[in-house]
Amino acid sequence: MSVLAPLAARYASWLGLPAEATAVVETEPDQVRAMPVVLRLEKSNPPERTPLLEAAATAALAVCLDERCEPDGPWHEPMRDWIAGHIRKVSRRARGSHWDAVQELPGVTVDVAGAQVRALLRRAWRTCRRRSRGCRCPARTCRPTSPHRRATTSRC
């Protein structure tokens, strides 16, 4: 069974329900789980916005589909629990040594046209390691995308 099977079952069953019946009960704050999505945003050469967003989406999905999330894999239980509850992702920025430190955490790094993003295995947000939690992601830290650029994706 795929780690995404509970998610597929939940949304398949929701298709026949009225919108008000699909709300999920809020989770207690100490039980909140989030997938940190760390964006590499160097000051000297920030990536363009579109490749950065493409890399973030690809990295988040790559973690969910990683072979380590398969049954009996080391990431199966944490991923199953995250998908079964609220699905939260939190973006953070990193540069220099902070980016290097984030590479040590369990996750998947994706590069799209030079924009690098690492999606980490979900964790309790309150106890999230400082290496990824302390890096805020300001809204205007990347360059606008050139209208003539075409996206190409490569996975690290």
Secondary structure, DSSP 8 states (H G I E B T S, - for coil): --TTHHHHHHHHHHTTS-GGGG------GGG-EEEEEEEE--SSS--BHHHHHHHHHHHHHHHHH-GGGSTTSTTHHHHHHHHHS---EEEEEE-THHHHHHTTSSEEEEEETTEEEEEE--EEGGG--HHHHT----TT-SB---TT----EEE-
